[in-house]
Amino acid sequence: MAPRNAALEQQEVRFCRADDGVRLAWARHGSGPPLLIVSCWLSQLQHDWESPVWRHFLDDLGEVATVVRYDERGFGMSEWDVTDFSLERRLADLETLVEATGLDRFAVMGMSGGAPIALAYAHKHPERVTRMVLYGGMARGANLEDEQDDIAEEAFLAMIRAGWARPDSIFRRVFTTAFIPDANEQQMAWMDELQRTSTNTENAVCSRVARHQIDVTGLLPEIAAPTLVLHARGDRVAPDTGPELAAAIPDARLVMLDSRNHVLLADEPAWQVFRDEVSAFVAQDRSSPPMTALSDREREILLLAAEGLDNAEIAERLVLSVRTVERHFQNVYLKLGLSGRTARAAAVARVLA
């Protein structure tokens, strides 16, 4: 195995507040053009970082992009004491997060249940989304008009209520098996535990009910961003939804993956296809971001850094706090696609060029 890039050995976790005061957690890592991941509902920023199921996503995407991801309200490191899981609320949270990160123009990846939110954002803010990747996604919740489907959904909700918080994973294993049927026992056990630690029982139920009510199919013909749709042929969680998305979005290309897993595993051939397709797609954003993306204050801070001033001296010169100066630098790095120990020097060099 090749040695891991030192820039990927750590992630930066930060927090912001939604307009209703709910705390939202987000993280970034990697290097390259910005890629915002609108992830599925099961996430925990720190837990995923050590995951035998998710870590290869983070490593490989971080090699080609500056990856920004977050825990949705009610999940992971974001605040759990919430009640609203609607499309409108989740879209507003994403808008808040974009502003908090300092992103200007960026690629978006909508994964699984995050796809409708990514689609809604790209429709509302076409000027900000350079391109979009949809993986294992769908445009609407499950169709529960059929009586048998309705009975099955009630059974799933009953299993969540009965087993979500139990120490043993007998009920949660049903969901794990649907997500990653070809996983080994270590990977399945990790997914079992992720469910219990990512949120509480009430949020799991309310969030699932709300997701079934979402429908953004009417937006698909108006999506302007170039779109790459990737979908596993044997996906049990979102069967056949990938071709439907690709057929309805004007500038979309479909890649079907030979897998049964809703979450691709590192050792299956489909992962290599996924990685190569996404890498080539986001590489089209790799041209150096223009310095015009920076605010006047950010340019001013870089010019002072070019004079040799450290953060404390810049703060004193501009009558700011050191923390504010640090945040301006972090926003500069994100906008310019820079990371690691050389990010400051590279940013200064760009402003002097």
N, C-alpha and C positions, 0 to 999 in steps of 0.2 A: 504494500500500500504506500502511495506517495505521501511524504510528510505534509501535514496540514499547514496551510497558509497561516502565518502568524497573525495576520490581520483578522482572521476568523476565530481566533481563540477567545475572543470576548465580544460581548454585545453591550451596547449602552441602553439602559432602561430608564425611561423618563415618564412623567405624568403630566396630565393637563386636566382641565375641568370642562365638562359639557355646559351648554347654556342653562341647564337646570341644576347645575352644581355637582353632578355625578363625576366621580374621579375615573379617568380613563388612563390605562397604562399602554405605552408603546415602546418599541425598541428598534434599533438600527444596527447594522453591521455590514461588512463587505466593502467593495470598492467598485466604482463604475457608475453608469447612468442610474438614476433613481428608479426603483421598482417598489411600488406600494402594494402590499399583499392584503387583500380583504379576505381574511381567512374564514374557515368554517367555525362553527360555534364552539367546538371542543378545542380549547387552547389554553395554555398557561405559559407565558413567556419564558420563565425560568425553567419550568419542568420540561418544555419542549426542547430547550437548549441541550439537555442531556439525554434526549430521547432516542431509543433504537428504532423508532418508527419515523420520526420527523427530522432528525439531525442531518441526514444526507441532503434533504431539501435545503436546509439553511446553509450548509457548507457549499454545495454546488451553485446555488443561486448567488451566494455572496462572492463567488469567484468572478461573476460577470456583471454584478450590479450592486449598488448601494441599496440594501434591502431594508425597507421600513414595514413593520408589521405591528399588530396591536391585539389586545384582548378586548372583545366586545363588552359592553356594559353587562353586568351580571355574571361575568366569567373571568377566570384566571386572576390576574393581579389588578383588574379593574374592580370597581365597587359592585358588591353583590346586592345591596339593599335597593333594588329597583323593581318596577312593575311594568314598564312600557317597553315591549320588544317589537314594536311595529316597524314597518319599512320606513316610515317618515322619521321616526326617532333614530333608527340606526343610520340613516342617510345624514341626518343632522350631526350625529356623532362623528361620522367620517369627515364631514366638512370641518368640524372643530379640530380634528386630528391633523388634517392637511395644513391648516393654518399654524398649528403648534409646531409642526416639523419644519416649517419654512419652505416647503416644496413649492415650486412654481409650475413647471411642466414635467410630467413624469409618466412612466408606464404603470399600468394597473393590472394586477393579477387577481381575479375573482375565483376563489376555490370553493367548491361545494356550495353550501348555503350562503356563502359570501358573494356568489356570482350575481344575484339580483341587486345587491347593494352596489357592486361595482358597475353594473349596467346602468342603474339609476343615476350614479354619480357621473358616468361618462356622458349620459344623455343631458344632464343638467349643466355640466361644465366641460363642453367639448374643447374649449380653448386650452384646457390644462392637461388633458389626457393625450399623450403622444401615440399610444397603442395599448391594446388590451389583450391579456391572456385569460381564457376561461378554461378551468380544469375541473372535471367532474361536476360541472355546474348545471344549473337549471334556471328557467325564467319565472317559474311559478311553483307554489307548493303542491303537495300531492293532491290528486283528484280523488276526493272522498265521497263522490256522489254515488258510487257503486256500494251496495249494502255490504258486500264482503270486504271491501277496502275499509269501510267505516268500522266494521267489527274488528279487523286486524289492527287498526289504529288505536281503538280503545284498549286492545290487549297490550300494545306497546306502552301506552300511557300508564296502564296498570302496573306493568313491570317497572317503569321508572319510579312510580310511587312506592312500590313494595321493596325495590332492591337497590335504588341509587346510592343510599347512604350506608348500606349494610357493609360490615367488614369483609364478608365473603363476596365473591364476584359472580355468583351463579346467574343472577338476572342481567347484570351488565355484560356478561360474556355473549349474550344474544346479540347485542349491538356491536360488540367487537368483531364477532364472526361475520356480520354483514359488511363491516368496513374493510377488514383485512382477512378474508377467508384463507389465504395462502401463507399467513404469517406463522412463525414458530412460536413456541410457548412463551419465550421471553418477551417477544413483541406483543403477543396477546395480553400477557399479564400487565405490561406497561399501559396498554390502551384501557384495560379494565380499571386500572388505578387512576388514569387521567380523568375518566368520567367522574369518579368520586371526588377528586381534588379540584376539578375545574370549576365546579359550581355546586349549589345545593339542590335538593329535590324539587322545590317549588319553582326555581328558575328553569330547571331542565324541562319541566312540564309546560310552564307558561311560554317559554321560548319555542318549544316544538309546536305548540298550538298556533302561535303567531306566525311561524314560518309557513305553515300550511295555508295561511290566508293571503300570502304575498302573490302578486301576479304583475310582472312587468313585460309581458309578451307584447303589449301595444307599443312599447318603446323600441323594440328590436329593429324595425325597418328604418328608424331614424338615428341609429348609432353611427357616428361618423368615423370613429377611430378604426384603423386597421386592426383586425382581431384574429388571434390564433385560438382555435378551439381544440382542446385535447380531451379525449374521453376513452376510458377503458371499455372494451367490448363486453366484458362480463360484469360490469359494475352493477351490484345489487342495490346500492343506495340510490343511484340516479340512473336507472336503466333507460337507454335510448335518448336521453335529453341532449347530448352533445350534437348529434346530427340536426336536431330541431333548431338549436341555437344557430348553428352555422348556416342553415338554410334561410333563416329569417334576417340575419345581419348582413347588410349589403357587401361590406369589404371583409369577409371572413373566410378563413381557410380551415378545414377540418382535418385533424390527424387522429385516427383511431389507434388505440394502443392495445396490444395483445396481453391483457391482464384481466383478472377477476377482482382485483383490489381497488377499492375506492381511494385508498391512500397507497400509491405505488411504493414498493419496498426497494431497498438499495440494490439487492442482488438479483432482481429480475430484469430481463432484457428490455422491457418496456421503459424502465427508468432511464436507460441510456438514450432511448429515442426521445423521451420527454426532455432530458437535459440538453441534448443537441438542438432540438427544435426551439426551445425557449432561449437558449444562448444565442442562436443565430438571429432570432426575432428581436430581442432587446438590444443586440449589438448595433442595430440600425439607429439607436439613440446615442451611440458612443462618441460621436463628434463632440469636441470640446464645448461645453455649455458657454454661451456668451456672457461676458462680464456684465452686460446690461441686465442680467437676471438678479444682480445684487442691488440692494437698496443703497441710498446715499450714505447712510450710517455705516453699513457694512464695508463700503469702499473706503470710507474715512478711517475706520479701524484698521483695515489692511495697510493703508498708507502710513499710519503711525507705527504699525508693526515693522514696516519696511525701514523705518528710521531707527529700529533697534529697541523700541519700547516694549517692555513686557506687559502682561495684562494689568497689573496693579498701576503701572505708570499710565497706560492708556485710560484706565478708569478715572484716575485723578485728572488727567488732561481734559476729558470729556464730561467730568462730573457725573459719572455713572458708578454703579457698583461693579465689583470684580465679577460677580456672578452674571450680570447683564453682558459684560464684555465676553465672557466665556460662551454665553448663549449665542451671541452674534457670530462668534467664530464657528460654533457648531452648525449654525444655519448656512454659513458660507461654505463649509465643507460639504454639506449635503447638496446645496445648489450646484456646486462645481464637480460633484462626484468624486470627492477626495476622502481618504481615510488613512489611518495609521500615523506613524511617527513623522512622516514627511509631509503631512497634509498642510501644516502651517507654512512651511517653506514654499510648497507648491502654490498655495494661494497667493502668497506675497509676490512670487515670481509672475503670476498671471496678472496682478494688478499693475505691475511695473512694465509689463510687455507692451 
